[in-house]
Amino acid sequence: MARYQPPASVLAEQNAGQRFGLVALGLLMSWGLADVWRTPILIADQGGLTFLVLYAVLVGILALPVIAAEISLGRMARQPAPQSLALGFTGQARAFYWVGLLAFVCVVVLAVVYAVVGSRLLQYAWLSTTGQLEATTPHTALAPLSPEADALWPRMGWLALVVGPLWLVASRQRRDVMRVTGLLVPLLLLLALVQLVNVSQHAGLEGGMALLLAWESSSVTLPMFKAAGEQALMTLGGGLTVYLVIGVYSRRRFAVGRSLLLWGAGDLLWLVLAGLLVLSLAFADGLPPEAGGMLVFGQVPYFLSAWPLAGFYTSAFYTWLVLMVLGTLLALTEPLVHWVSHAGVSRRVAALVVHALLWLLAVVYLKLEARDPESVAAGLRGVAYLLLPLPMALIAGMTGYIRNYESFCAGLGWSPESWKARLMFRTLRYLSFPLIVIILALMILSWSESPCWLEADQASACLAEQDSGATVGE
């Protein structure tokens, strides 16, 4: 296999802080906003602890082996996703190059959606801090997102305030970016624990614990399996090219097996913390938690409005979410910056190009959303149910059935005779790929389901449908 050989300076060994920064980059990718505005509802609806156990099993079968395959490709080729896929499978096969480009399309779409949602979270953090957010009901809390109050120019400004800091960080050297990711992870964990302490003092955690630890003695149902599989694909599998670039950046002393365990355990821990936080808030107020923007922009401010110092606690909550979104965006844009800089420009120029394009695409998204929200919702449904899982399925299938086993092991730094190498490769071939195809088929069959959890602007309409004449907010 023709293999790119980077200069020795690029392969210089990393210190412990830089290696942790790479692990943190993977954690920031998995700690997405879906763990706050979607996963708690899945836990409550799909069986509590039963769902969590099933989810953990599927993460081990679906997500972690594909992440291992991506890291192996990145470490062997030391190039961006399209070139790594072409070199890793059949020399210079253009078909595999296009799989890498498809993965980049997924990353760009995710980054645009996160930038838009991050701008709204930043707006809510400001409104909460200045006392301008009215949350007497979940519906009134959604007022800043209404078409009348949502002019394009202010939204463009909020987008710039989200994308600008990302550009400043990404334009630095790679080691500086890893320092930032290494700081963000403990900061986000600390803020999550602070949120839990606040909830325990003002609302109590008993209701959330009861929902989280509920055990369904009945067998696993098909809807539960689909929900857990979809969550596993979206949470870790959505990081296509992110984990590949981690492989590119990693060196010999980077422990792949330990990192895989940390990513899986860290994702599960974050899911539990977010679930406990949201479910405890909803249980204390007596309202069933909604999904998507209705929860984050409508119900949470309403829940917190009854607390003493409500503005402070609401502002702290949105600040935590803004930092979470910034961390995910930093992980999503890093492969793009690496790809552009690989074309021969400086990292500073590459970061400027990527983040200027991200801002422009987010503005286009806002204009399309204002003009035709139904088409945007259908497009998001296509992204969630087809575009994201497809490259993951292709990489799993190509690694399990096409790629050379010795090359797979060499990329991970594992002996071909080791049990973990054999287990990972066989899992990819006989379990990961077939299960991804099955879950992808189930997701396509549910194409008509409302994607309310994907976009904040659908929240008010979703709540109106679900609760016409009901008691939410009364």
LINLINUR-V617525 format. One record per pair of residues at least 4 apart in sequence whose C-alpha atoms are under 8 Angstrom apart, sorted by the first residue. I is the first residue (numbers start at 1). J is the second residue. D is the distance in whole Angstrom. If there is no record, write none. Layout:
# LINLINUR-V617525
i = (I;I)
j = (J;J)
d = (D;D)
This chain:
# LINLINUR-V617525
i = (1;1;1;1;2;2;3;3;3;4;4;4;5;5;6;6;6;7;8;11;12;13;13;13;14;14;14;14;14;15;16;17;17;17;18;18;18;18;18;19;19;19;20;20;20;21;21;21;21;21;21;21;22;22;22;22;22;22;22;23;23;23;23;24;24;24;24;24;24;25;25;25;25;25;25;26;26;26;26;26;26;26;27;27;27;27;27;28;28;28;28;28;28;28;29;29;29;29;29;29;29;29;29;30;30;30;30;30;30;30;31;31;31;31;31;31;32;32;32;32;32;33;33;33;33;34;34;34;34;34;35;35;35;35;35;35;36;36;36;36;36;37;37;37;37;37;37;37;38;38;38;38;39;39;39;39;40;40;40;40;40;40;40;41;41;41;41;42;42;43;43;43;43;43;43;43;43;44;44;44;44;46;46;46;46;47;47;47;47;47;48;48;48;48;48;48;48;49;49;49;49;49;49;50;50;50;50;50;51;51;51;52;53;54;54;54;55;55;55;55;55;56;56;56;57;58;58;58;58;58;59;59;59;59;59;59;59;60;60;60;61;61;61;61;61;62;62;62;62;62;62;62;62;62;63;63;63;63;63;63;64;64;64;64;65;65;65;65;65;65;65;66;66;66;66;66;66;66;67;67;67;67;67;67;68;68;68;68;69;69;69;69;69;70;70;70;70;70;70;70;71;71;71;71;71;71;71;71;71;72;72;72;72;72;72;72;72;73;73;73;73;73;73;73;73;74;74;74;74;74;74;74;74;74;74;74;75;75;75;75;75;75;75;76;76;76;76;76;76;77;77;77;77;77;78;78;78;78;79;79;79;79;79;80;80;80;80;80;80;80;80;80;81;81;81;81;81;81;81;81;81;81;81;82;82;82;82;82;82;82;83;83;83;84;84;84;85;85;85;85;85;86;86;86;86;86;86;86;86;87;87;87;88;89;89;89;89;89;89;92;93;94;95;96;97;98;99;99;99;100;100;100;101;102;102;103;103;103;103;103;104;104;104;104;105;106;106;106;106;106;106;107;107;107;107;107;107;107;108;108;108;108;109;109;110;110;111;111;111;111;111;112;112;112;112;112;112;113;113;114;114;114;115;115;115;115;115;115;115;115;115;116;116;116;116;117;117;117;118;118;118;118;118;118;119;119;119;119;119;119;120;120;121;121;121;121;121;122;122;122;122;122;122;123;123;124;124;124;124;124;125;125;125;125;125;125;125;126;126;127;127;127;128;128;128;128;128;128;129;129;129;129;130;131;133;134;134;135;135;135;135;135;135;135;136;136;136;136;136;137;137;137;137;137;137;137;138;138;138;138;138;138;138;138;138;139;139;139;139;140;141;141;141;141;141;142;142;142;142;142;143;144;144;145;145;145;146;146;147;147;150;150;151;152;152;152;153;154;155;156;156;157;158;159;159;159;160;160;161;162;162;163;163;163;163;164;164;165;166;166;166;166;166;167;167;167;167;168;169;169;169;170;170;170;170;170;170;170;171;171;171;171;171;171;172;172;172;172;173;173;174;175;176;177;178;179;180;181;181;182;183;184;184;184;185;186;187;188;188;188;188;189;190;191;191;192;192;192;192;193;194;195;195;195;196;196;196;196;197;198;199;199;199;199;199;199;200;200;202;203;203;203;204;204;205;205;205;205;206;206;207;207;207;207;207;208;208;208;208;208;208;208;208;208;209;209;209;210;211;212;212;212;220;220;221;222;223;224;225;226;226;226;226;227;228;229;229;230;230;230;231;232;232;233;233;233;234;234;234;234;235;235;237;237;237;238;238;239;239;240;240;240;241;241;242;242;242;242;242;243;244;245;245;245;245;246;250;252;255;256;256;257;258;259;260;261;262;263;264;265;266;267;268;269;270;271;272;273;274;275;276;277;278;278;279;279;280;281;281;281;282;282;282;282;282;283;283;285;287;289;289;290;290;290;290;291;291;291;292;292;292;292;292;292;292;293;293;293;293;293;293;293;293;293;293;294;294;294;294;294;294;295;295;296;296;297;297;298;299;300;301;301;302;304;304;304;305;305;305;306;309;310;311;312;313;314;315;316;317;318;319;320;321;322;323;324;325;326;327;328;329;330;331;332;333;333;334;335;336;336;337;337;337;337;337;338;338;338;339;340;340;340;340;341;341;341;341;341;345;345;346;347;348;349;350;351;352;353;354;355;356;357;358;359;360;361;362;363;364;365;366;367;368;368;368;369;369;369;372;373;374;375;376;377;377;377;378;379;380;380;380;381;381;381;382;382;382;383;383;384;384;385;385;385;385;385;386;386;386;386;387;388;389;389;389;390;390;391;392;393;393;393;393;394;395;396;396;396;396;396;397;397;397;397;397;398;398;399;399;399;399;399;400;400;400;400;400;400;401;403;403;404;405;405;405;406;406;407;408;409;409;409;409;409;410;410;410;414;414;415;416;416;417;417;418;419;420;421;422;423;424;425;426;426;427;427;428;428;429;429;430;431;432;433;434;435;436;437;438;439;440;441;442;443;451;452;452;452;452;453;455;458;459;460;461;462;463;463;464;467;467)
j = (87;88;90;91;87;91;76;77;87;77;78;79;77;78;10;11;78;11;12;251;251;251;252;253;18;19;250;251;253;19;20;21;179;182;22;175;178;179;182;23;250;254;24;178;182;25;177;178;179;180;181;182;26;178;181;182;246;249;250;27;259;262;263;28;178;181;182;184;185;29;178;181;182;246;331;30;239;242;243;246;263;331;31;185;263;266;267;32;181;185;324;327;328;331;235;236;239;242;327;328;329;331;332;235;236;238;239;263;267;328;35;235;267;270;324;328;36;235;324;325;328;37;321;324;325;38;39;235;292;453;39;40;270;271;274;275;40;271;274;275;278;41;291;292;293;295;296;453;42;291;292;453;43;231;271;275;44;271;274;275;276;278;279;45;289;290;291;46;227;47;48;49;51;52;211;212;275;48;211;212;279;50;51;223;224;51;214;215;216;224;52;211;212;213;214;215;216;53;212;213;214;215;216;54;214;215;216;220;55;224;228;56;57;58;225;228;59;228;229;231;232;60;264;268;61;62;63;228;229;232;63;64;229;232;233;236;264;64;65;264;65;427;428;431;432;66;232;233;428;431;432;433;435;436;67;232;233;236;237;432;68;236;260;264;69;396;424;425;427;428;432;70;237;392;395;396;428;432;71;236;237;243;244;260;72;256;260;412;73;395;396;399;408;74;240;241;243;244;247;395;75;243;244;245;246;247;248;411;412;76;244;247;408;409;410;411;412;77;84;85;88;244;247;408;411;78;79;80;81;84;244;245;246;247;248;411;247;248;249;250;251;411;412;84;88;248;407;410;411;83;84;87;88;248;84;247;248;249;83;84;248;339;342;84;241;244;245;248;335;338;339;342;85;97;100;101;103;104;241;244;245;335;339;86;96;97;98;99;100;101;87;97;100;88;97;100;89;96;97;99;100;90;91;92;93;94;95;96;97;91;92;93;403;93;96;398;402;403;404;97;97;98;99;100;101;102;103;391;394;104;241;391;105;106;391;107;240;241;388;391;108;240;241;336;109;110;238;240;383;387;388;111;238;239;240;241;332;333;112;332;333;358;113;383;114;332;115;329;332;333;358;116;358;359;361;362;365;117;362;118;325;329;119;159;162;163;325;329;358;359;362;120;159;362;366;121;455;456;122;159;162;322;325;326;123;155;158;159;161;162;124;158;125;318;319;321;322;126;158;162;318;319;322;127;158;128;133;297;315;318;129;314;315;316;317;318;319;130;315;131;132;133;132;133;311;312;314;315;311;312;314;315;311;311;141;140;141;139;140;141;298;301;302;305;140;141;302;305;473;141;298;299;302;472;473;474;142;294;297;298;299;301;302;472;473;143;298;460;473;298;297;298;299;301;302;146;294;297;298;460;149;149;150;149;150;457;150;457;151;370;154;155;155;156;366;367;157;158;159;160;363;161;162;163;359;362;164;359;165;166;326;167;355;358;359;168;355;169;170;326;329;330;355;171;351;352;355;172;176;177;180;174;177;330;334;337;348;351;347;348;349;350;351;352;176;177;347;348;177;347;178;179;180;181;182;183;184;185;327;186;187;188;323;327;189;190;191;192;320;323;324;193;194;195;320;196;273;274;320;197;198;199;277;317;200;273;276;277;201;202;203;204;205;277;280;281;204;205;307;280;281;284;280;284;209;276;277;280;210;280;211;279;280;283;284;212;275;276;277;278;279;280;281;283;213;276;280;214;279;272;275;276;224;225;225;226;227;228;229;230;439;442;443;231;232;233;439;234;439;443;235;236;237;237;238;389;238;384;388;389;239;267;388;389;392;388;389;243;332;244;391;392;245;335;246;331;332;334;335;247;248;249;334;335;338;250;254;413;259;260;412;261;262;263;264;265;266;267;268;269;270;271;272;273;274;275;276;277;278;279;280;281;282;289;283;289;284;285;300;303;286;287;288;289;303;287;288;303;472;295;299;294;295;299;463;295;452;453;296;452;453;454;455;456;459;297;298;452;453;454;455;456;457;458;459;298;299;456;459;460;463;299;300;300;301;301;456;302;303;304;305;314;306;310;313;314;310;311;314;310;313;314;315;316;317;318;319;320;321;322;323;324;325;326;327;328;329;330;331;332;333;334;335;336;337;354;338;339;340;354;341;347;350;351;354;342;347;350;343;344;345;350;354;345;346;347;349;350;349;350;350;351;352;353;354;355;356;357;358;359;360;361;362;363;364;365;366;367;368;369;370;371;372;373;376;373;375;376;376;377;378;379;380;381;451;455;382;383;384;451;454;385;447;451;386;387;447;387;388;388;389;389;440;443;444;447;390;440;443;444;391;392;393;436;440;394;440;395;396;397;433;436;437;398;399;400;428;429;432;433;401;402;428;429;433;402;403;403;404;408;428;429;425;426;428;429;430;433;429;407;408;408;409;416;425;410;416;411;412;413;414;415;416;421;414;415;416;418;421;421;421;422;421;422;422;423;424;425;426;427;428;429;430;431;431;432;432;433;433;434;434;435;436;437;438;439;440;441;442;443;444;445;446;447;455;456;458;459;462;459;459;462;463;464;465;466;467;468;468;471;472)
d = (7;8;7;6;7;6;7;6;7;6;7;8;8;8;6;7;7;7;6;6;8;6;7;7;6;6;8;7;8;6;6;6;7;7;6;7;6;7;8;7;7;6;6;8;6;6;8;4;6;8;5;4;7;6;8;8;6;8;7;6;6;8;7;6;8;6;6;8;6;6;7;6;8;8;6;6;8;7;7;8;7;7;6;7;6;7;7;7;8;7;8;5;5;6;8;7;6;8;7;5;8;6;7;5;5;8;7;8;6;8;7;7;7;7;7;7;8;7;7;7;6;6;7;7;7;5;6;8;8;8;5;7;7;6;6;8;7;8;5;7;7;8;6;5;7;6;6;7;7;5;6;6;6;8;7;7;6;8;7;4;8;7;6;6;7;7;6;6;7;6;5;8;6;7;8;7;7;6;6;7;8;8;6;8;6;5;6;6;6;8;7;6;5;6;5;6;8;6;6;5;5;5;8;6;7;5;6;8;6;7;7;6;6;6;7;7;6;5;7;8;7;6;8;7;6;6;7;7;6;6;5;6;8;5;8;8;7;5;7;7;7;7;8;7;6;7;7;7;8;8;5;8;7;7;6;6;6;6;6;8;6;8;6;7;6;8;6;8;7;6;7;6;7;7;7;6;7;8;6;8;7;6;8;8;6;8;8;7;6;8;7;7;7;6;8;7;6;5;7;8;6;6;5;7;7;4;7;7;7;6;8;6;6;7;7;4;5;6;6;7;6;7;7;7;6;5;7;8;8;6;5;6;7;4;4;8;5;5;8;7;8;5;7;8;7;8;8;8;5;8;5;6;7;8;7;8;5;8;6;5;7;8;8;6;8;8;7;8;7;7;5;8;6;8;5;7;8;8;6;7;8;8;8;6;7;4;7;7;4;6;6;6;8;6;8;8;6;6;6;8;6;6;6;5;5;7;8;5;5;5;6;8;7;8;7;8;7;5;8;8;7;6;7;7;7;6;6;7;8;6;8;8;6;6;7;6;6;7;8;6;6;8;7;8;6;6;8;8;8;6;6;6;8;8;7;8;6;8;6;8;8;8;6;8;6;8;6;6;6;7;7;6;6;8;7;5;8;6;7;6;7;7;6;7;7;7;8;7;8;8;7;7;7;6;8;6;8;7;6;8;7;6;6;7;6;7;5;5;7;6;6;7;6;6;8;7;6;6;7;8;7;7;6;6;7;6;7;8;8;7;6;7;5;8;8;5;6;6;7;6;5;5;6;5;5;7;6;5;6;7;8;5;8;6;7;6;6;8;6;4;8;6;5;6;6;7;6;7;8;6;8;8;6;8;5;7;7;8;8;4;5;7;6;8;6;7;6;7;7;8;7;5;8;7;7;7;8;6;5;7;7;6;7;7;6;7;6;8;7;8;8;7;7;6;8;8;6;6;6;6;6;6;6;6;7;8;5;7;7;7;7;6;6;8;7;6;8;6;6;7;8;6;8;6;6;6;6;7;8;6;8;8;6;7;7;8;8;6;6;4;8;8;5;7;6;7;7;7;7;7;6;6;6;6;6;6;6;6;7;7;6;6;8;7;6;6;6;6;7;7;7;6;6;6;6;6;7;8;7;6;6;6;7;7;6;8;8;6;6;6;5;6;7;7;7;7;4;5;7;7;7;6;7;7;6;7;8;5;6;7;6;7;5;5;7;6;8;5;7;8;5;4;8;7;6;6;7;6;7;8;7;7;6;7;6;6;6;6;6;6;6;7;8;6;6;6;6;6;7;8;6;6;7;5;6;7;5;8;7;8;8;8;8;7;6;6;8;6;7;7;8;7;6;6;6;6;6;7;6;6;6;6;8;6;8;6;6;7;6;6;7;6;6;6;6;6;6;6;6;6;6;6;6;6;6;6;6;6;6;6;6;6;6;8;6;7;6;6;8;7;6;5;6;6;7;6;7;7;7;6;8;6;5;8;8;6;7;5;7;6;3;6;7;6;7;5;7;7;7;8;6;4;7;7;5;5;6;7;4;7;7;5;6;6;8;7;8;6;6;6;6;6;8;6;7;6;5;8;8;7;7;6;6;6;6;6;6;6;6;6;6;6;6;6;6;6;6;6;6;6;6;6;8;8;6;7;6;6;6;7;6;7;5;5;6;6;8;8;7;8;7;5;8;5;6;5;8;5;6;6;6;6;6;6;6;6;6;6;6;6;6;6;6;6;6;6;6;6;6;6;6;6;6;7;7;5;8;6;7;6;6;6;6;6;7;8;6;6;6;7;7;6;7;6;5;6;8;5;6;6;8;7;7;5;6;7;6;7;8;7;7;7;6;8;7;6;8;6;6;6;6;6;7;6;6;6;6;7;7;5;6;8;7;7;5;5;6;5;8;8;7;8;6;7;5;4;8;8;6;7;7;6;6;8;8;6;6;6;7;6;5;6;6;6;6;7;8;7;6;7;6;7;7;7;7;6;6;6;6;6;6;6;6;8;5;6;5;6;6;8;7;6;6;6;6;6;6;6;6;6;6;6;6;6;7;7;6;6;7;8;7;6;6;6;6;6;6;8;5;7;7)
